[in-house]
Structures are given as C-alpha cells and as structure tokens.
Amino acid sequence: MNSKTCELCGERNAKYVCQECSRLICERCIEPYSWLCLECYEKIKKTPHLEAEVKSWDYLRSPLMKIFILGFILTFIGMIILILAALFSGLKVSFSIVLLPIPIIFGAGEQAAPLIIITAALAIIIYIVTLILIIKRRLSSHP
C-alpha cells in the first residue's frame, strides 16, 4: 500500500486534499470547515473582501446606532408607562401607542382618533428616516 506523507508538515500520513492548492494534507494541517490546508486558509482569511464583510457590522458600534437603540428603548419604556397609566386610571385619559417594528397602533379615550393619526405619522417618519440611513450606509460601504 502506497501511503503519502503530508505535503505541509511532512510528518503524518496525508488523508485529505486541499481544495485550493490540491496538496495532500493530514488531519492536523486541514481547516475542517473549508477543506483548505492551513496555509491557504490563512491567505484567504486575509483577503480584503472578507475584512470588508467583517467591517460591515461595525455600524452597530457607531454613535448614531447607539443613540437610535437608546431612543428605541426609551420609547418602549414610555409606551409601557402609558399603558399602565391608562389601565390604572380607568381609561379616563386619551392615549395612543405604536408597537414597532410592526406598526401596531392602539388608542383609547375621547381623543384617541387624532392621537392615533399623530402616532401613525410619527411611525411613518421613523420608518422613512431608518430606511434612508440604511440605504445611505449601504451606498457608502460599497465603492
């Protein structure tokens, strides 16, 4: 039986073939998820398009995104306070809330209709601004 040694380390028997360079490699010199030898895997890992993909998630750390998330959390807490206030007051007060990201709008009281319209308009404005920011971000990240 003709057994070949690993072309990368030269120590163990080769059991696999690198999908990039076609070298015979052993089980310790292969990256199992990509079927690449360790040298090819390191070269591919350092390519610019992979670094750009990793950097595309950096917008989550931007100050604008932090402000947006903080605003979302404060809005959500405010909605909970409004709901609790309406429940404990016997619904004598008018209120309107919107649950995002799906615009589900609730209202109660004498002035519910105009408040629902205002809340719906604010939800539409939030969606438009968010969409513009997403499009702007994607256009600036792709040359």
C-alpha positions as CSV (number, residue, x, y, z in Angstrom):
1,M,0.0,0.0,0.0
2,N,1.4,3.3,-1.1
3,S,0.9,5.9,1.7
4,K,1.8,9.5,1.1
5,T,3.0,11.9,3.7
6,C,1.5,15.4,4.3
7,E,2.9,18.0,1.9
8,L,2.6,20.7,4.6
9,C,4.2,19.2,7.7
10,G,5.9,16.1,6.2
11,E,5.2,14.1,9.4
12,R,1.9,12.3,9.2
13,N,0.1,10.4,6.5
14,A,-2.0,12.5,4.1
15,K,-5.7,11.8,4.2
16,Y,-7.1,14.9,2.6
17,V,-6.6,17.2,-0.5
18,C,-6.7,21.0,-0.1
19,Q,-9.5,22.5,-2.2
20,E,-7.4,25.5,-3.1
21,C,-3.9,24.2,-3.9
22,S,-4.6,20.4,-4.2
23,R,-1.8,19.5,-1.9
24,L,-2.1,16.2,0.1
25,I,-2.5,17.1,3.8
26,C,-3.0,15.3,7.1
27,E,-5.8,15.8,9.6
28,R,-3.8,18.3,11.6
29,C,-3.0,20.5,8.7
30,I,-6.5,21.0,7.3
31,E,-9.1,23.6,8.3
32,P,-12.1,21.3,8.5
33,Y,-14.9,23.7,7.7
34,S,-13.4,25.0,4.5
35,W,-11.3,21.9,3.4
36,L,-8.3,24.1,3.0
37,C,-4.7,23.5,4.1
38,L,-3.7,25.9,6.9
39,E,-1.5,28.0,4.5
40,C,-4.3,28.5,2.0
41,Y,-6.8,29.2,4.8
42,E,-4.5,31.9,6.3
43,K,-4.1,33.5,2.8
44,I,-7.9,33.5,2.2
45,K,-8.6,34.8,5.7
46,K,-6.5,37.9,5.0
47,T,-8.2,38.8,1.7
48,P,-9.8,42.3,1.6
49,H,-13.3,41.2,0.8
50,L,-13.6,39.2,3.9
51,E,-12.2,42.0,6.0
52,A,-14.9,44.3,4.4
53,E,-17.6,41.9,5.3
54,V,-16.5,41.8,8.9
55,K,-16.3,45.7,8.9
56,S,-19.8,45.9,7.5
57,W,-21.1,45.1,11.0
58,D,-19.2,48.0,12.6
59,Y,-22.2,50.3,12.1
60,L,-23.7,48.6,15.2
61,R,-20.9,50.3,17.3
62,S,-21.4,53.7,15.7
63,P,-22.6,56.6,18.0
64,L,-25.7,57.1,15.7
65,M,-26.7,53.5,16.2
66,K,-26.2,53.7,19.9
67,I,-28.5,56.8,20.0
68,F,-31.1,55.0,17.9
69,I,-31.1,52.0,20.2
70,L,-31.3,54.2,23.3
71,G,-34.2,56.1,21.7
72,F,-35.9,52.9,20.9
73,I,-35.5,51.6,24.5
74,L,-36.8,54.9,25.9
75,T,-39.8,54.9,23.6
76,F,-40.6,51.3,24.6
77,I,-40.4,52.2,28.3
78,G,-42.6,55.2,27.6
79,M,-45.2,53.1,25.9
80,I,-45.3,50.7,28.9
81,I,-45.8,53.7,31.2
82,L,-48.6,55.0,29.0
83,I,-50.4,51.6,29.0
84,L,-50.0,51.2,32.8
85,A,-51.2,54.8,33.4
86,A,-54.3,54.2,31.2
87,L,-55.1,50.9,32.9
88,F,-54.8,52.3,36.4
89,S,-56.8,55.5,35.7
90,G,-59.7,53.6,34.3
91,L,-59.1,54.8,30.7
92,K,-60.2,58.3,31.5
93,V,-57.2,59.7,29.7
94,S,-56.7,59.5,26.0
95,F,-53.6,57.8,24.7
96,S,-52.1,56.3,21.6
97,I,-49.1,54.0,21.2
98,V,-47.4,52.2,18.3
99,L,-45.5,48.9,18.7
100,L,-42.5,48.8,16.4
101,P,-41.1,47.3,14.2
102,I,-44.5,46.2,13.0
103,P,-46.7,49.2,13.2
104,I,-49.5,48.1,15.6
105,I,-51.2,51.2,16.9
106,F,-53.5,51.3,19.9
107,G,-55.6,54.2,21.2
108,A,-58.2,54.8,23.9
109,G,-60.2,57.7,25.3
110,E,-62.0,60.7,23.9
111,Q,-59.1,62.0,21.8
112,A,-57.9,58.6,20.5
113,A,-58.6,59.3,16.8
114,P,-56.3,62.3,16.4
115,L,-53.7,60.7,18.7
116,I,-53.7,57.5,16.5
117,I,-53.2,59.7,13.4
118,I,-50.3,61.5,15.0
119,T,-48.8,58.2,16.2
120,A,-49.1,56.7,12.8
121,A,-47.5,59.8,11.2
122,L,-44.6,59.5,13.7
123,A,-44.2,55.8,12.9
124,I,-44.0,56.5,9.2
125,I,-41.4,59.2,9.8
126,I,-39.3,56.8,11.9
127,Y,-39.5,54.2,9.1
128,I,-38.5,56.7,6.4
129,V,-35.6,58.0,8.4
130,T,-34.4,54.5,9.3
131,L,-34.7,53.4,5.6
132,I,-32.7,56.5,4.5
133,L,-30.0,55.7,7.0
134,I,-29.8,52.1,5.9
135,I,-29.6,53.0,2.2
136,K,-27.0,55.7,2.9
137,R,-24.9,53.3,4.9
138,R,-25.0,50.6,2.2
139,L,-24.2,53.0,-0.6
140,S,-21.2,54.4,1.4
141,S,-19.9,50.9,2.2
142,H,-19.9,49.7,-1.5
143,P,-17.5,51.5,-3.8
